[in-house]
Amino acid sequence: LGEVALLERLIEDLRLLALADAGQLPLYPEALVPAQLLRDAQRSFAQQAAERDVTLRLELADGLPELTADP
């Protein structure tokens, strides 16, 4: 089951790359708060980092402006 999930993710990644390469990848930009985006990324990779004895640390400046991007 784990291998099937990995293959599904790889296939989806390849599909997205093919769409991007063909210039057909739709983007849905929205306002994002950089600090929250970085916290979410840190949370997403925390387990992998811990398994490798790596500490992820954020040092965020105050008042970072919003950005527009496709999350």
PQR file with spaces between the fields and no chain letter, atoms N, CA, C, O and H, PARSE charges and radii, in Angstrom:
ATOM       1  N    LEU     1       0.826   -1.191    0.000 -0.4000 1.5000
ATOM       2  CA   LEU     1       0.000    0.000    0.000 -0.0000 2.0000
ATOM       3  C    LEU     1       0.873    1.258    0.000  0.5500 1.7000
ATOM       4  O    LEU     1       0.578    2.233   -0.691 -0.5500 1.4000
ATOM       5  N    GLY     2       1.946    1.217    0.784 -0.4000 1.5000
ATOM       6  CA   GLY     2       2.863    2.350    0.827 -0.0000 2.0000
ATOM       7  C    GLY     2       3.534    2.593   -0.512  0.5500 1.7000
ATOM       8  O    GLY     2       3.714    3.737   -0.931 -0.5500 1.4000
ATOM       9  H    GLY     2       2.185    0.425    1.346  0.4000 1.0000
ATOM      10  N    GLU     3       3.904    1.500   -1.185 -0.4000 1.5000
ATOM      11  CA   GLU     3       4.535    1.617   -2.501 -0.0000 2.0000
ATOM      12  C    GLU     3       3.561    2.182   -3.539  0.5500 1.7000
ATOM      13  O    GLU     3       3.955    2.964   -4.404 -0.5500 1.4000
ATOM      14  H    GLU     3       3.757    0.571   -0.845  0.4000 1.0000
ATOM      15  N    VAL     4       2.308    1.790   -3.449 -0.4000 1.5000
ATOM      16  CA   VAL     4       1.285    2.305   -4.361 -0.0000 2.0000
ATOM      17  C    VAL     4       1.104    3.807   -4.147  0.5500 1.7000
ATOM      18  O    VAL     4       0.990    4.565   -5.110 -0.5500 1.4000
ATOM      19  H    VAL     4       1.988    1.155   -2.746  0.4000 1.0000
ATOM      20  N    ALA     5       1.079    4.232   -2.894 -0.4000 1.5000
ATOM      21  CA   ALA     5       0.943    5.664   -2.597 -0.0000 2.0000
ATOM      22  C    ALA     5       2.133    6.436   -3.136  0.5500 1.7000
ATOM      23  O    ALA     5       1.964    7.531   -3.673 -0.5500 1.4000
ATOM      24  H    ALA     5       1.171    3.617   -2.111  0.4000 1.0000
ATOM      25  N    LEU     6       3.326    5.892   -3.006 -0.4000 1.5000
ATOM      26  CA   LEU     6       4.523    6.539   -3.538 -0.0000 2.0000
ATOM      27  C    LEU     6       4.450    6.648   -5.057  0.5500 1.7000
ATOM      28  O    LEU     6       4.767    7.697   -5.618 -0.5500 1.4000
ATOM      29  H    LEU     6       3.463    5.002   -2.570  0.4000 1.0000
ATOM      30  N    LEU     7       4.038    5.582   -5.720 -0.4000 1.5000
ATOM      31  CA   LEU     7       3.907    5.603   -7.178 -0.0000 2.0000
ATOM      32  C    LEU     7       2.862    6.612   -7.629  0.5500 1.7000
ATOM      33  O    LEU     7       3.057    7.304   -8.629 -0.5500 1.4000
ATOM      34  H    LEU     7       3.781    4.730   -5.264  0.4000 1.0000
ATOM      35  N    GLU     8       1.758    6.700   -6.903 -0.4000 1.5000
ATOM      36  CA   GLU     8       0.728    7.686   -7.249 -0.0000 2.0000
ATOM      37  C    GLU     8       1.282    9.094   -7.154  0.5500 1.7000
ATOM      38  O    GLU     8       1.019    9.928   -8.021 -0.5500 1.4000
ATOM      39  H    GLU     8       1.600    6.138   -6.091  0.4000 1.0000
ATOM      40  N    ARG     9       2.047    9.362   -6.109 -0.4000 1.5000
ATOM      41  CA   ARG     9       2.630   10.696   -5.937 -0.0000 2.0000
ATOM      42  C    ARG     9       3.630   10.997   -7.049  0.5500 1.7000
ATOM      43  O    ARG     9       3.659   12.109   -7.575 -0.5500 1.4000
ATOM      44  H    ARG     9       2.260    8.685   -5.406  0.4000 1.0000
ATOM      45  N    LEU    10       4.450   10.010   -7.409 -0.4000 1.5000
ATOM      46  CA   LEU    10       5.418   10.204   -8.483 -0.0000 2.0000
ATOM      47  C    LEU    10       4.728   10.457   -9.820  0.5500 1.7000
ATOM      48  O    LEU    10       5.159   11.315  -10.590 -0.5500 1.4000
ATOM      49  H    LEU    10       4.426    9.106   -6.982  0.4000 1.0000
ATOM      50  N    ILE    11       3.670    9.722  -10.094 -0.4000 1.5000
ATOM      51  CA   ILE    11       2.923    9.903  -11.336 -0.0000 2.0000
ATOM      52  C    ILE    11       2.301   11.296  -11.379  0.5500 1.7000
ATOM      53  O    ILE    11       2.337   11.958  -12.415 -0.5500 1.4000
ATOM      54  H    ILE    11       3.320    9.025   -9.468  0.4000 1.0000
ATOM      55  N    GLU    12       1.737   11.738  -10.275 -0.4000 1.5000
ATOM      56  CA   GLU    12       1.143   13.076  -10.218 -0.0000 2.0000
ATOM      57  C    GLU    12       2.208   14.157  -10.405  0.5500 1.7000
ATOM      58  O    GLU    12       1.971   15.153  -11.089 -0.5500 1.4000
ATOM      59  H    GLU    12       1.707   11.200   -9.432  0.4000 1.0000
ATOM      60  N    ASP    13       3.376   13.962   -9.802 -0.4000 1.5000
ATOM      61  CA   ASP    13       4.473   14.910   -9.985 -0.0000 2.0000
ATOM      62  C    ASP    13       4.905   14.978  -11.444  0.5500 1.7000
ATOM      63  O    ASP    13       5.146   16.063  -11.972 -0.5500 1.4000
ATOM      64  H    ASP    13       3.569   13.153   -9.246  0.4000 1.0000
ATOM      65  N    LEU    14       5.003   13.828  -12.091 -0.4000 1.5000
ATOM      66  CA   LEU    14       5.381   13.803  -13.508 -0.0000 2.0000
ATOM      67  C    LEU    14       4.320   14.460  -14.382  0.5500 1.7000
ATOM      68  O    LEU    14       4.651   15.141  -15.352 -0.5500 1.4000
ATOM      69  H    LEU    14       4.808   12.947  -11.662  0.4000 1.0000
ATOM      70  N    ARG    15       3.065   14.263  -14.049 -0.4000 1.5000
ATOM      71  CA   ARG    15       1.977   14.895  -14.797 -0.0000 2.0000
ATOM      72  C    ARG    15       2.056   16.413  -14.679  0.5500 1.7000
ATOM      73  O    ARG    15       1.906   17.129  -15.668 -0.5500 1.4000
ATOM      74  H    ARG    15       2.796   13.709  -13.260  0.4000 1.0000
ATOM      75  N    LEU    16       2.292   16.898  -13.458 -0.4000 1.5000
ATOM      76  CA   LEU    16       2.410   18.340  -13.252 -0.0000 2.0000
ATOM      77  C    LEU    16       3.614   18.915  -13.992  0.5500 1.7000
ATOM      78  O    LEU    16       3.530   19.998  -14.571 -0.5500 1.4000
ATOM      79  H    LEU    16       2.414   16.316  -12.653  0.4000 1.0000
ATOM      80  N    LEU    17       4.724   18.196  -13.974 -0.4000 1.5000
ATOM      81  CA   LEU    17       5.900   18.654  -14.711 -0.0000 2.0000
ATOM      82  C    LEU    17       5.637   18.711  -16.210  0.5500 1.7000
ATOM      83  O    LEU    17       6.068   19.648  -16.882 -0.5500 1.4000
ATOM      84  H    LEU    17       4.792   17.317  -13.504  0.4000 1.0000
ATOM      85  N    ALA    18       4.934   17.716  -16.733 -0.4000 1.5000
ATOM      86  CA   ALA    18       4.607   17.705  -18.157 -0.0000 2.0000
ATOM      87  C    ALA    18       3.702   18.885  -18.510  0.5500 1.7000
ATOM      88  O    ALA    18       3.900   19.527  -19.541 -0.5500 1.4000
ATOM      89  H    ALA    18       4.584   16.956  -16.186  0.4000 1.0000
ATOM      90  N    LEU    19       2.714   19.174  -17.668 -0.4000 1.5000
ATOM      91  CA   LEU    19       1.841   20.326  -17.902 -0.0000 2.0000
ATOM      92  C    LEU    19       2.632   21.629  -17.860  0.5500 1.7000
ATOM      93  O    LEU    19       2.436   22.502  -18.705 -0.5500 1.4000
ATOM      94  H    LEU    19       2.553   18.652  -16.831  0.4000 1.0000
ATOM      95  N    ALA    20       3.516   21.762  -16.889 -0.4000 1.5000
ATOM      96  CA   ALA    20       4.329   22.974  -16.782 -0.0000 2.0000
ATOM      97  C    ALA    20       5.229   23.123  -17.997  0.5500 1.7000
ATOM      98  O    ALA    20       5.380   24.221  -18.532 -0.5500 1.4000
ATOM      99  H    ALA    20       3.675   21.053  -16.203  0.4000 1.0000
ATOM     100  N    ASP    21       5.828   22.021  -18.434 -0.4000 1.5000
ATOM     101  CA   ASP    21       6.719   22.046  -19.596 -0.0000 2.0000
ATOM     102  C    ASP    21       5.971   22.447  -20.861  0.5500 1.7000
ATOM     103  O    ASP    21       6.532   23.107  -21.736 -0.5500 1.4000
ATOM     104  H    ASP    21       5.706   21.129  -18.000  0.4000 1.0000
ATOM     105  N    ALA    22       4.715   22.051  -20.957 -0.4000 1.5000
ATOM     106  CA   ALA    22       3.903   22.378  -22.125 -0.0000 2.0000
ATOM     107  C    ALA    22       3.244   23.752  -22.009  0.5500 1.7000
ATOM     108  O    ALA    22       2.550   24.184  -22.929 -0.5500 1.4000
ATOM     109  H    ALA    22       4.259   21.514  -20.246  0.4000 1.0000
ATOM     110  N    GLY    23       3.455   24.436  -20.893 -0.4000 1.5000
ATOM     111  CA   GLY    23       2.839   25.742  -20.694 -0.0000 2.0000
ATOM     112  C    GLY    23       1.350   25.672  -20.426  0.5500 1.7000
ATOM     113  O    GLY    23       0.635   26.643  -20.673 -0.5500 1.4000
ATOM     114  H    GLY    23       4.019   24.085  -20.145  0.4000 1.0000
ATOM     115  N    GLN    24       0.866   24.544  -19.926 -0.4000 1.5000
ATOM     116  CA   GLN    24      -0.558   24.348  -19.709 -0.0000 2.0000
ATOM     117  C    GLN    24      -0.917   24.145  -18.232  0.5500 1.7000
ATOM     118  O    GLN    24      -2.021   23.704  -17.912 -0.5500 1.4000
ATOM     119  H    GLN    24       1.447   23.755  -19.725  0.4000 1.0000
ATOM     120  N    LEU    25       0.012   24.467  -17.348 -0.4000 1.5000
ATOM     121  CA   LEU    25      -0.259   24.297  -15.927 -0.0000 2.0000
ATOM     122  C    LEU    25      -1.034   25.512  -15.424  0.5500 1.7000
ATOM     123  O    LEU    25      -0.507   26.625  -15.417 -0.5500 1.4000
ATOM     124  H    LEU    25       0.909   24.825  -17.608  0.4000 1.0000
ATOM     125  N    PRO    26      -2.283   25.306  -15.002 -0.5600 1.5000
ATOM     126  CA   PRO    26      -3.051   26.452  -14.505  0.2800 2.0000
ATOM     127  C    PRO    26      -2.542   26.889  -13.125  0.5500 1.7000
ATOM     128  O    PRO    26      -2.246   26.062  -12.263 -0.5500 1.4000
ATOM     129  N    LEU    27      -2.451   28.193  -12.946 -0.4000 1.5000
ATOM     130  CA   LEU    27      -2.025   28.741  -11.664 -0.0000 2.0000
ATOM     131  C    LEU    27      -3.194   29.464  -11.030  0.5500 1.7000
ATOM     132  O    LEU    27      -4.003   30.083  -11.722 -0.5500 1.4000
ATOM     133  H    LEU    27      -2.691   28.865  -13.647  0.4000 1.0000
ATOM     134  N    TYR    28      -3.280   29.384   -9.712 -0.4000 1.5000
ATOM     135  CA   TYR    28      -4.343   30.023   -8.952 -0.0000 2.0000
ATOM     136  C    TYR    28      -3.709   30.879   -7.858  0.5500 1.7000
ATOM     137  O    TYR    28      -3.657   30.479   -6.695 -0.5500 1.4000
ATOM     138  H    TYR    28      -2.623   28.881   -9.150  0.4000 1.0000
ATOM     139  N    PRO    29      -3.228   32.062   -8.243 -0.5600 1.5000
ATOM     140  CA   PRO    29      -2.541   32.907   -7.264  0.2800 2.0000
ATOM     141  C    PRO    29      -3.491   33.442   -6.199  0.5500 1.7000
ATOM     142  O    PRO    29      -4.658   33.730   -6.463 -0.5500 1.4000
ATOM     143  N    GLU    30      -2.956   33.564   -4.994 -0.4000 1.5000
ATOM     144  CA   GLU    30      -3.712   34.135   -3.882 -0.0000 2.0000
ATOM     145  C    GLU    30      -2.728   34.802   -2.931  0.5500 1.7000
ATOM     146  O    GLU    30      -1.527   34.532   -2.975 -0.5500 1.4000
ATOM     147  H    GLU    30      -2.008   33.330   -4.780  0.4000 1.0000
ATOM     148  N    ALA    31      -3.242   35.668   -2.077 -0.4000 1.5000
ATOM     149  CA   ALA    31      -2.396   36.357   -1.106 -0.0000 2.0000
ATOM     150  C    ALA    31      -1.945   35.353   -0.047  0.5500 1.7000
ATOM     151  O    ALA    31      -2.750   34.588    0.484 -0.5500 1.4000
ATOM     152  H    ALA    31      -4.217   35.887   -2.041  0.4000 1.0000
ATOM     153  N    LEU    32      -0.657   35.369    0.247 -0.4000 1.5000
ATOM     154  CA   LEU    32      -0.082   34.475    1.248 -0.0000 2.0000
ATOM     155  C    LEU    32       0.744   35.274    2.239  0.5500 1.7000
ATOM     156  O    LEU    32       1.374   36.271    1.885 -0.5500 1.4000
ATOM     157  H    LEU    32      -0.003   35.990   -0.184  0.4000 1.0000
ATOM     158  N    VAL    33       0.731   34.825    3.478 -0.4000 1.5000
ATOM     159  CA   VAL    33       1.564   35.420    4.515 -0.0000 2.0000
ATOM     160  C    VAL    33       2.861   34.609    4.560  0.5500 1.7000
ATOM     161  O    VAL    33       2.828   33.422    4.884 -0.5500 1.4000
ATOM     162  H    VAL    33       0.219   34.016    3.765  0.4000 1.0000
ATOM     163  N    PRO    34       4.010   35.231    4.238 -0.5600 1.5000
ATOM     164  CA   PRO    34       5.267   34.474    4.160  0.2800 2.0000
ATOM     165  C    PRO    34       5.603   33.704    5.440  0.5500 1.7000
ATOM     166  O    PRO    34       6.063   32.564    5.373 -0.5500 1.4000
ATOM     167  N    ALA    35       5.377   34.314    6.591 -0.4000 1.5000
ATOM     168  CA   ALA    35       5.713   33.636    7.850 -0.0000 2.0000
ATOM     169  C    ALA    35       4.912   32.343    7.991  0.5500 1.7000
ATOM     170  O    ALA    35       5.460   31.320    8.402 -0.5500 1.4000
ATOM     171  H    ALA    35       5.003   35.240    6.644  0.4000 1.0000
ATOM     172  N    GLN    36       3.629   32.380    7.657 -0.4000 1.5000
ATOM     173  CA   GLN    36       2.810   31.172    7.773 -0.0000 2.0000
ATOM     174  C    GLN    36       3.237   30.120    6.750  0.5500 1.7000
ATOM     175  O    GLN    36       3.262   28.927    7.054 -0.5500 1.4000
ATOM     176  H    GLN    36       3.184   33.211    7.324  0.4000 1.0000
ATOM     177  N    LEU    37       3.571   30.564    5.543 -0.4000 1.5000
ATOM     178  CA   LEU    37       4.046   29.647    4.511 -0.0000 2.0000
ATOM     179  C    LEU    37       5.307   28.919    4.980  0.5500 1.7000
ATOM     180  O    LEU    37       5.437   27.709    4.790 -0.5500 1.4000
ATOM     181  H    LEU    37       3.550   31.533    5.296  0.4000 1.0000
ATOM     182  N    LEU    38       6.228   29.655    5.588 -0.4000 1.5000
ATOM     183  CA   LEU    38       7.460   29.050    6.083 -0.0000 2.0000
ATOM     184  C    LEU    38       7.207   28.123    7.266  0.5500 1.7000
ATOM     185  O    LEU    38       7.837   27.071    7.379 -0.5500 1.4000
ATOM     186  H    LEU    38       6.122   30.637    5.742  0.4000 1.0000
ATOM     187  N    ARG    39       6.287   28.509    8.147 -0.4000 1.5000
ATOM     188  CA   ARG    39       5.946   27.625    9.273 -0.0000 2.0000
ATOM     189  C    ARG    39       5.329   26.315    8.778  0.5500 1.7000
ATOM     190  O    ARG    39       5.625   25.238    9.297 -0.5500 1.4000
ATOM     191  H    ARG    39       5.775   29.363    8.055  0.4000 1.0000
ATOM     192  N    ASP    40       4.472   26.429    7.770 -0.4000 1.5000
ATOM     193  CA   ASP    40       3.857   25.223    7.199 -0.0000 2.0000
ATOM     194  C    ASP    40       4.917   24.319    6.579  0.5500 1.7000
ATOM     195  O    ASP    40       4.863   23.099    6.739 -0.5500 1.4000
ATOM     196  H    ASP    40       4.232   27.304    7.348  0.4000 1.0000
ATOM     197  N    ALA    41       5.877   24.910    5.875 -0.4000 1.5000
ATOM     198  CA   ALA    41       6.955   24.121    5.273 -0.0000 2.0000
ATOM     199  C    ALA    41       7.789   23.451    6.354  0.5500 1.7000
ATOM     200  O    ALA    41       8.164   22.286    6.221 -0.5500 1.4000
ATOM     201  H    ALA    41       5.921   25.900    5.745  0.4000 1.0000
ATOM     202  N    GLN    42       8.083   24.186    7.429 -0.4000 1.5000
ATOM     203  CA   GLN    42       8.849   23.612    8.536 -0.0000 2.0000
ATOM     204  C    GLN    42       8.106   22.434    9.143  0.5500 1.7000
ATOM     205  O    GLN    42       8.697   21.389    9.415 -0.5500 1.4000
ATOM     206  H    GLN    42       7.779   25.132    7.537  0.4000 1.0000
ATOM     207  N    ARG    43       6.814   22.606    9.352 -0.4000 1.5000
ATOM     208  CA   ARG    43       5.998   21.530    9.927 -0.0000 2.0000
ATOM     209  C    ARG    43       5.967   20.319    8.999  0.5500 1.7000
ATOM     210  O    ARG    43       6.015   19.179    9.461 -0.5500 1.4000
ATOM     211  H    ARG    43       6.333   23.454    9.132  0.4000 1.0000
ATOM     212  N    SER    44       5.887   20.563    7.687 -0.4000 1.5000
ATOM     213  CA   SER    44       5.817   19.468    6.713 -0.0000 2.0000
ATOM     214  C    SER    44       7.084   18.613    6.711  0.5500 1.7000
ATOM     215  O    SER    44       7.024   17.401    6.504 -0.5500 1.4000
ATOM     216  H    SER    44       5.848   21.489    7.311  0.4000 1.0000
ATOM     217  N    PHE    45       8.237   19.259    6.944 -0.4000 1.5000
ATOM     218  CA   PHE    45       9.501   18.531    6.864 -0.0000 2.0000
ATOM     219  C    PHE    45      10.082   18.183    8.228  0.5500 1.7000
ATOM     220  O    PHE    45      11.182   17.636    8.306 -0.5500 1.4000
ATOM     221  H    PHE    45       8.286   20.243    7.111  0.4000 1.0000
ATOM     222  N    ALA    46       9.360   18.492    9.303 -0.4000 1.5000
ATOM     223  CA   ALA    46       9.887   18.275   10.647 -0.0000 2.0000
ATOM     224  C    ALA    46      10.219   16.808   10.920  0.5500 1.7000
ATOM     225  O    ALA    46      11.267   16.509   11.493 -0.5500 1.4000
ATOM     226  H    ALA    46       8.467   18.936    9.240  0.4000 1.0000
ATOM     227  N    GLN    47       9.350   15.903   10.522 -0.4000 1.5000
ATOM     228  CA   GLN    47       9.600   14.484   10.796 -0.0000 2.0000
ATOM     229  C    GLN    47      10.820   13.980   10.031  0.5500 1.7000
ATOM     230  O    GLN    47      11.666   13.286   10.595 -0.5500 1.4000
ATOM     231  H    GLN    47       8.498   16.146   10.057  0.4000 1.0000
ATOM     232  N    GLN    48      10.911   14.326    8.747 -0.4000 1.5000
ATOM     233  CA   GLN    48      12.070   13.894    7.959 -0.0000 2.0000
ATOM     234  C    GLN    48      13.361   14.456    8.553  0.5500 1.7000
ATOM     235  O    GLN    48      14.372   13.757    8.622 -0.5500 1.4000
ATOM     236  H    GLN    48      10.224   14.890    8.288  0.4000 1.0000
ATOM     237  N    ALA    49      13.326   15.705    8.976 -0.4000 1.5000
ATOM     238  CA   ALA    49      14.514   16.320    9.564 -0.0000 2.0000
ATOM     239  C    ALA    49      14.895   15.615   10.856  0.5500 1.7000
ATOM     240  O    ALA    49      16.069   15.318   11.077 -0.5500 1.4000
ATOM     241  H    ALA    49      12.505   16.273    8.920  0.4000 1.0000
ATOM     242  N    ALA    50      13.914   15.346   11.710 -0.4000 1.5000
ATOM     243  CA   ALA    50      14.185   14.687   12.985 -0.0000 2.0000
ATOM     244  C    ALA    50      14.785   13.297   12.775  0.5500 1.7000
ATOM     245  O    ALA    50      15.677   12.885   13.518 -0.5500 1.4000
ATOM     246  H    ALA    50      12.960   15.588   11.531  0.4000 1.0000
ATOM     247  N    GLU    51      14.303   12.585   11.777 -0.4000 1.5000
ATOM     248  CA   GLU    51      14.833   11.246   11.492 -0.0000 2.0000
ATOM     249  C    GLU    51      16.302   11.289   11.099  0.5500 1.7000
ATOM     250  O    GLU    51      17.017   10.296   11.235 -0.5500 1.4000
ATOM     251  H    GLU    51      13.579   12.919   11.174  0.4000 1.0000
ATOM     252  N    ARG    52      16.750   12.438   10.613 -0.4000 1.5000
ATOM     253  CA   ARG    52      18.143   12.597   10.180 -0.0000 2.0000
ATOM     254  C    ARG    52      18.955   13.461   11.156  0.5500 1.7000
ATOM     255  O    ARG    52      20.046   13.931   10.835 -0.5500 1.4000
ATOM     256  H    ARG    52      16.170   13.244   10.503  0.4000 1.0000
ATOM     257  N    ASP    53      18.392   13.654   12.349 -0.4000 1.5000
ATOM     258  CA   ASP    53      19.031   14.481   13.376 -0.0000 2.0000
ATOM     259  C    ASP    53      19.345   15.884   12.880  0.5500 1.7000
ATOM     260  O    ASP    53      20.409   16.431   13.170 -0.5500 1.4000
ATOM     261  H    ASP    53      17.506   13.271   12.609  0.4000 1.0000
ATOM     262  N    VAL    54      18.417   16.457   12.137 -0.4000 1.5000
ATOM     263  CA   VAL    54      18.548   17.825   11.638 -0.0000 2.0000
ATOM     264  C    VAL    54      17.515   18.681   12.355  0.5500 1.7000
ATOM     265  O    VAL    54      16.361   18.281   12.504 -0.5500 1.4000
ATOM     266  H    VAL    54      17.553   16.013   11.902  0.4000 1.0000
ATOM     267  N    THR    55      17.934   19.855   12.795 -0.4000 1.5000
ATOM     268  CA   THR    55      17.029   20.788   13.440 -0.0000 2.0000
ATOM     269  C    THR    55      16.653   21.883   12.449  0.5500 1.7000
ATOM     270  O    THR    55      17.524   22.543   11.882 -0.5500 1.4000
ATOM     271  H    THR    55      18.872   20.180   12.674  0.4000 1.0000
ATOM     272  N    LEU    56      15.370   22.069   12.247 -0.4000 1.5000
ATOM     273  CA   LEU    56      14.890   23.148   11.392 -0.0000 2.0000
ATOM     274  C    LEU    56      14.543   24.338   12.284  0.5500 1.7000
ATOM     275  O    LEU    56      13.777   24.208   13.239 -0.5500 1.4000
ATOM     276  H    LEU    56      14.663   21.533   12.708  0.4000 1.0000
ATOM     277  N    ARG    57      15.106   25.481   11.965 -0.4000 1.5000
ATOM     278  CA   ARG    57      14.879   26.672   12.770 -0.0000 2.0000
ATOM     279  C    ARG    57      14.513   27.834   11.845  0.5500 1.7000
ATOM     280  O    ARG    57      15.153   28.057   10.818 -0.5500 1.4000
ATOM     281  H    ARG    57      15.727   25.587   11.189  0.4000 1.0000
ATOM     282  N    LEU    58      13.483   28.557   12.228 -0.4000 1.5000
ATOM     283  CA   LEU    58      13.052   29.724   11.465 -0.0000 2.0000
ATOM     284  C    LEU    58      13.464   30.989   12.196  0.5500 1.7000
ATOM     285  O    LEU    58      13.299   31.103   13.410 -0.5500 1.4000
ATOM     286  H    LEU    58      12.963   28.377   13.063  0.4000 1.0000
ATOM     287  N    GLU    59      13.995   31.923   11.453 -0.4000 1.5000
ATOM     288  CA   GLU    59      14.281   33.253   11.973 -0.0000 2.0000
ATOM     289  C    GLU    59      13.558   34.222   11.048  0.5500 1.7000
ATOM     290  O    GLU    59      14.054   34.554    9.972 -0.5500 1.4000
ATOM     291  H    GLU    59      14.129   31.831   10.467  0.4000 1.0000
ATOM     292  N    LEU    60      12.388   34.669   11.472 -0.4000 1.5000
ATOM     293  CA   LEU    60      11.537   35.493   10.632 -0.0000 2.0000
ATOM     294  C    LEU    60      11.636   36.958   11.035  0.5500 1.7000
ATOM     295  O    LEU    60      11.546   37.295   12.215 -0.5500 1.4000
ATOM     296  H    LEU    60      11.985   34.398   12.346  0.4000 1.0000
ATOM     297  N    ALA    61      11.820   37.819   10.051 -0.4000 1.5000
ATOM     298  CA   ALA    61      11.823   39.259   10.304 -0.0000 2.0000
ATOM     299  C    ALA    61      10.391   39.717   10.544  0.5500 1.7000
ATOM     300  O    ALA    61       9.447   39.158    9.985 -0.5500 1.4000
ATOM     301  H    ALA    61      11.893   37.545    9.092  0.4000 1.0000
ATOM     302  N    ASP    62      10.242   40.726   11.369 -0.4000 1.5000
ATOM     303  CA   ASP    62       8.920   41.299   11.612 -0.0000 2.0000
ATOM     304  C    ASP    62       8.466   42.084   10.389  0.5500 1.7000
ATOM     305  O    ASP    62       9.274   42.684    9.681 -0.5500 1.4000
ATOM     306  H    ASP    62      11.009   41.179   11.822  0.4000 1.0000
ATOM     307  N    GLY    63       7.169   42.069   10.158 -0.4000 1.5000
ATOM     308  CA   GLY    63       6.588   42.897    9.114 -0.0000 2.0000
ATOM     309  C    GLY    63       6.856   42.451    7.681  0.5500 1.7000
ATOM     310  O    GLY    63       6.895   43.280    6.771 -0.5500 1.4000
ATOM     311  H    GLY    63       6.512   41.581   10.733  0.4000 1.0000
ATOM     312  N    LEU    64       7.037   41.179    7.479 -0.4000 1.5000
ATOM     313  CA   LEU    64       7.206   40.706    6.104 -0.0000 2.0000
ATOM     314  C    LEU    64       5.936   40.979    5.312  0.5500 1.7000
ATOM     315  O    LEU    64       4.842   40.694    5.799 -0.5500 1.4000
ATOM     316  H    LEU    64       7.006   40.507    8.218  0.4000 1.0000
ATOM     317  N    PRO    65       6.052   41.522    4.107 -0.5600 1.5000
ATOM     318  CA   PRO    65       4.852   41.840    3.329  0.2800 2.0000
ATOM     319  C    PRO    65       4.198   40.570    2.780  0.5500 1.7000
ATOM     320  O    PRO    65       4.862   39.552    2.586 -0.5500 1.4000
ATOM     321  N    GLU    66       2.887   40.646    2.533 -0.4000 1.5000
ATOM     322  CA   GLU    66       2.187   39.535    1.885 -0.0000 2.0000
ATOM     323  C    GLU    66       2.763   39.347    0.492  0.5500 1.7000
ATOM     324  O    GLU    66       3.329   40.271   -0.093 -0.5500 1.4000
ATOM     325  H    GLU    66       2.347   41.473    2.690  0.4000 1.0000
ATOM     326  N    LEU    67       2.613   38.157   -0.022 -0.4000 1.5000
ATOM     327  CA   LEU    67       3.015   37.893   -1.392 -0.0000 2.0000
ATOM     328  C    LEU    67       1.879   37.196   -2.112  0.5500 1.7000
ATOM     329  O    LEU    67       0.981   36.631   -1.488 -0.5500 1.4000
ATOM     330  H    LEU    67       2.154   37.407    0.453  0.4000 1.0000
ATOM     331  N    THR    68       1.930   37.244   -3.408 -0.4000 1.5000
ATOM     332  CA   THR    68       0.920   36.583   -4.222 -0.0000 2.0000
ATOM     333  C    THR    68       1.579   35.417   -4.937  0.5500 1.7000
ATOM     334  O    THR    68       2.552   35.588   -5.671 -0.5500 1.4000
ATOM     335  H    THR    68       2.660   37.703   -3.915  0.4000 1.0000
ATOM     336  N    ALA    69       1.031   34.220   -4.708 -0.4000 1.5000
ATOM     337  CA   ALA    69       1.610   33.011   -5.295 -0.0000 2.0000
ATOM     338  C    ALA    69       0.547   31.916   -5.301  0.5500 1.7000
ATOM     339  O    ALA    69      -0.481   32.009   -4.631 -0.5500 1.4000
ATOM     340  H    ALA    69       0.241   34.081   -4.111  0.4000 1.0000
ATOM     341  N    ASP    70       0.828   30.893   -6.070 -0.4000 1.5000
ATOM     342  CA   ASP    70      -0.033   29.701   -6.069 -0.0000 2.0000
ATOM     343  C    ASP    70       0.521   28.761   -5.007  0.5500 1.7000
ATOM     344  O    ASP    70       1.625   28.237   -5.149 -0.5500 1.4000
ATOM     345  H    ASP    70       1.664   30.818   -6.615  0.4000 1.0000
ATOM     346  N    PRO    71      -0.241   28.550   -3.955 -0.5600 1.5000
ATOM     347  CA   PRO    71       0.290   27.704   -2.867  0.2800 2.0000
ATOM     348  C    PRO    71       0.508   26.272   -3.294  0.5500 1.7000
ATOM     349  O    PRO    71       0.947   25.449   -2.492 -0.5500 1.4000
